[in-house]
């Protein structure tokens, strides 16, 4: 009998450590004491982050 089991090897995506910034940072919005995660490279917390719109591909809508 032939062994029909498919075998593979594990893909290791962890070839380098994730980028981290300094610890103990807080949101730069005045009065906000939210501590930022060490992997969050931004200066604002989620609540105070400025709105960012994704780049949309395709037809460009003219502003009126």
Secondary structure, DSSP 8 states (H G I E B T S, - for coil): --------------SS------SS-B-SSTT---B--TT--SSS-TTT---------S------
